[in-house]
Amino acid sequence: MARNRHHPHAHPHPHAQRGGEPRRTERDRARRAYGQNFLVDPDAVARVVRAARPGPGDLLVEVGAGKGALTQALAPRCRELISYEIDRHLIPALRERLARGPRVRIVHQDFLEAAPPREPFALVGNVPYARTAEIVAWALRAVPRLTSATLLTQVEYARKRTGDYGRWSLLTVRSWPEVEWRLCGRVARSAFRPVPAVDGGILRLTRRPRPLLTAPVARSVYADLVELGFTGVGGSLYASLRRACPARALDRAFRAAGLERDVVVAYVTPEQWLILAQELTEVAAGTRSSAVSKELMVRVKSRVDNSNL
């Protein structure tokens, strides 16, 4: 029997290599290296823009312009848009697509190597999931010049950082006095190309116009208590903090915050942390100096002294 010339397996894939596996092109390798999942759904783009809330006088910085869908939607809504893109293959088409947008500056550079603007700015972007933690860290370092960051991340990351699972992370609690963390919605994986394995989440960080803690001692006590509490020593928050504060002071603070002594640190809300710090600041400030350990006092004093440098 003669072989069918049109059989689907009669001819190899044009990019196939020996063994039947398709050969990856340079473009495929770049997409994999940079973790690119381009946002293609107009409704999802509009939702990110609404969450970012750009104003006509704003300076925006975009993380990873990609093919420009979000860039094009943001450009008419701000004073100036600086869009970073690391993939050189995408730069020519980006510049052509946005050529009529005088407010847009396309920068071919790794965003993480860029310095923040010297004036107030907002950050927006559909971020590579593998680099989310680095990008969020960059944004937090840019406070107070950073006014907000609206990032399309993996939904699990956004939920974890905003307490949506009923638990709170060290990063969120640590920065809460200066930054509000909010989950602004979920984006189905079908809104991306290539389609990723998980849905996206719109994460918004907003710098508070006025920090919730302003006094140097209060800020220092809060920071030290949070670091100490998240060590997990003893199996409960109470046990961890007991190394620095006596039972009487902790009992009073826990009652004020509505916490049980056996509570695990992840289930303590940022608002409860603020109450704990408020109650224990009196101890660290010296009004009840006999009730605080020398170790905590040294750390607080060091933070206060360094903040004045």
C-alpha positions in Angstrom: 0.0 0.0 0.0 1.4 3.3 -1.0 2.0 5.9 1.8 -0.5 8.8 1.8 1.4 11.9 0.8 -1.0 14.1 2.9 -0.8 12.0 6.1 -0.3 14.4 9.0 2.9 12.7 10.0 4.3 12.4 6.5 6.3 15.6 6.8 8.2 16.9 9.9 7.3 20.2 11.6 9.3 23.0 9.9 11.0 23.7 13.2 11.4 20.1 14.2 14.6 18.6 15.3 15.7 15.0 15.5 13.7 13.0 17.9 10.4 14.7 16.8 10.6 17.6 19.3 10.0 21.1 17.8 13.1 23.2 17.8 12.7 26.4 19.8 13.3 29.6 18.0 15.2 32.6 19.5 11.7 34.2 20.0 10.5 31.1 21.9 13.6 31.2 24.1 13.1 34.9 24.8 9.5 34.4 25.8 10.5 31.6 28.2 13.4 33.5 29.7 11.4 36.6 30.3 8.3 34.8 31.5 6.1 36.6 28.9 2.3 36.1 29.1 0.9 39.1 27.1 -2.4 40.6 28.2 -4.7 40.5 25.2 -8.2 40.8 26.5 -9.5 44.4 26.2 -11.8 44.1 29.2 -8.9 42.9 31.4 -6.8 45.8 30.2 -9.6 48.2 31.1 -9.9 46.7 34.6 -6.2 47.2 35.3 -6.4 50.8 34.1 -9.4 51.5 36.3 -7.6 50.0 39.3 -4.5 52.2 38.6 -6.7 55.3 38.5 -4.2 57.5 36.4 -4.8 61.2 36.4 -3.9 63.7 33.6 -1.1 65.2 35.7 0.5 61.9 36.7 3.8 60.5 35.8 3.4 56.7 35.2 6.1 54.1 35.0 5.2 50.8 33.3 6.9 47.5 34.1 7.3 45.4 30.9 5.4 47.1 28.1 5.2 43.7 26.2 3.2 44.3 23.0 1.8 47.6 24.2 -1.8 46.7 25.0 -1.7 48.3 28.5 0.7 51.0 27.4 -1.7 52.2 24.7 -4.5 52.3 27.2 -2.6 54.2 29.8 -0.9 56.8 27.6 -3.9 59.1 27.0 -4.7 59.2 30.7 -1.5 60.6 32.1 1.0 63.4 31.7 3.9 61.2 30.8 4.4 57.4 30.6 7.8 55.7 30.8 7.5 52.1 29.7 10.4 49.6 30.2 10.8 46.6 28.1 13.7 44.2 28.3 13.0 42.1 25.2 14.7 43.7 22.2 12.5 41.7 19.8 9.5 43.7 20.9 11.0 47.2 20.8 10.5 48.1 17.1 6.8 47.1 17.0 6.2 48.9 20.3 7.7 52.1 19.1 5.7 51.9 15.8 2.4 51.2 17.7 3.0 54.1 20.0 4.6 56.5 17.6 1.6 58.9 17.7 1.8 59.0 21.5 4.0 61.9 22.5 3.5 61.2 26.1 5.1 57.8 25.9 8.8 57.0 26.2 9.8 53.4 25.5 13.0 52.4 27.3 14.8 49.2 26.3 16.2 48.2 29.7 15.6 45.7 32.5 13.2 47.6 34.8 14.9 46.3 37.9 18.1 48.1 36.9 16.3 51.4 36.5 16.4 54.2 39.1 13.0 55.5 40.3 12.1 59.0 39.0 13.0 61.9 41.2 9.5 63.1 41.4 6.2 61.5 42.6 5.1 58.7 40.2 2.8 55.7 40.0 3.9 52.2 38.9 1.7 50.0 36.6 2.4 46.7 34.9 1.6 43.1 33.9 4.6 41.6 35.6 6.4 38.4 34.9 5.3 36.0 37.7 8.8 34.8 38.4 10.0 38.3 39.1 7.1 39.6 41.1 8.9 39.6 44.5 11.8 41.6 43.0 9.4 44.2 41.4 7.4 44.6 44.6 10.6 45.1 46.6 11.7 47.8 44.0 8.4 49.5 44.5 8.6 49.5 48.3 12.1 50.9 48.2 10.8 53.8 46.0 8.4 55.0 48.8 7.7 57.9 49.4 8.2 59.0 45.8 6.1 56.1 44.7 2.4 57.0 45.1 0.9 53.7 44.1 1.8 50.4 42.3 -0.9 48.6 40.4 0.5 45.2 39.3 -1.1 42.3 37.6 0.5 39.3 39.4 -0.2 35.7 39.9 -3.5 35.6 41.8 -2.1 33.5 44.7 0.6 36.1 45.3 -2.0 38.9 45.3 -4.2 37.1 47.7 -1.4 36.2 50.0 -0.1 39.7 50.3 -3.5 41.3 50.9 -4.8 38.9 53.6 -7.4 37.3 51.3 -6.6 33.9 52.7 -7.3 35.1 56.2 -3.5 35.1 56.8 -1.0 38.0 56.7 2.6 37.9 55.5 5.6 39.6 57.1 6.2 41.9 54.1 2.6 43.3 54.2 2.6 43.8 58.0 6.0 45.3 58.0 5.1 48.0 55.4 1.4 48.5 56.5 2.0 51.8 58.4 3.2 53.4 55.1 1.5 51.3 52.4 -2.0 49.9 52.0 -2.2 46.6 50.2 -5.4 45.7 48.3 -6.7 43.0 46.0 -8.6 44.7 43.1 -9.9 41.7 41.3 -9.0 38.5 39.5 -8.1 38.1 35.8 -8.8 34.8 34.1 -5.8 33.0 32.6 -7.6 33.1 29.2 -6.9 36.8 29.0 -3.2 36.1 28.3 -1.2 34.7 25.5 0.4 32.3 25.9 -2.2 31.1 28.4 -0.5 30.7 31.8 -1.2 27.8 34.2 -2.9 30.1 36.8 -5.2 33.2 36.9 -3.9 36.7 37.5 -4.7 39.1 40.4 -4.7 42.9 40.3 -2.6 43.9 43.3 -2.6 47.6 44.3 -0.2 49.2 46.8 -1.0 52.7 47.8 1.3 54.9 49.7 -0.5 56.5 52.6 -0.6 60.4 52.5 0.3 60.3 56.2 1.9 57.2 57.8 -0.2 55.5 60.5 2.8 55.8 62.8 4.7 59.1 62.9 6.7 59.2 66.0 10.2 57.7 65.6 9.9 55.6 68.8 6.4 54.3 67.7 7.8 53.3 64.2 10.8 51.6 65.7 8.8 49.6 68.3 6.4 48.5 65.5 9.2 47.4 63.3 11.0 45.5 66.0 7.9 43.8 67.3 6.9 42.6 63.9 10.4 41.2 63.1 10.4 39.5 66.5 6.9 38.2 66.1 7.5 36.6 62.8 10.5 34.6 64.0 7.9 31.9 65.1 9.9 31.0 68.2 7.6 29.2 70.7 4.8 28.4 68.3 2.7 31.5 69.0 3.0 35.3 68.7 2.8 35.6 72.5 5.7 33.2 73.0 7.8 35.1 70.4 7.2 38.5 71.9 7.6 37.2 75.5 11.4 37.2 74.8 11.3 41.0 74.8 8.3 41.9 77.0 7.0 40.6 80.3 3.7 38.8 80.7 1.9 41.7 82.3 2.7 44.1 79.5 1.8 41.5 76.8 -1.4 40.5 78.5 -2.5 44.1 78.5 -1.6 44.6 74.9 -3.2 41.4 73.7 -6.5 42.3 75.5 -6.5 45.7 73.8 -6.0 44.0 70.4 -8.6 41.3 71.0 -6.0 38.5 70.7 -5.8 35.2 72.5 -2.4 34.1 73.9 -2.2 31.1 71.6 -2.8 33.0 68.3 -0.4 32.2 65.5 1.4 35.2 64.0 -0.1 34.8 60.5 -3.6 35.4 61.8 -2.9 38.7 63.4 -4.2 41.6 61.2 -2.2 44.7 60.5 -4.7 46.7 62.6 -4.1 44.4 65.6 -0.3 44.9 65.1 -0.8 48.6 65.3 -2.7 48.2 68.6 0.0 46.0 70.0 2.7 48.6 69.0 0.7 51.4 70.5 0.3 49.6 73.8 3.9 48.5 74.0 5.4 51.8 72.8 4.8 53.1 76.3 6.9 50.3 77.6 9.7 50.9 75.1 9.5 54.7 75.5 10.4 54.3 79.2 7.1 55.0 81.0 7.3 51.4 82.2 11.0 50.8 81.5 11.3 48.0 84.0 8.9 46.0 81.9 10.9 45.8 78.6 14.0 43.9 77.9 17.3 45.6 77.3 17.5 43.8 73.9 14.4 45.5 72.6 15.4 48.9 74.0 18.8 48.7 72.3 17.2 47.9 68.9 14.6 50.7 69.2 17.3 53.2 70.2 19.5 52.1 67.3 16.6 52.6 64.8 15.7 56.0 66.2 19.3 57.2 66.1 19.8 56.0 62.6 16.6 57.7 61.4 18.1 61.1 62.3 21.2 60.6 60.2 
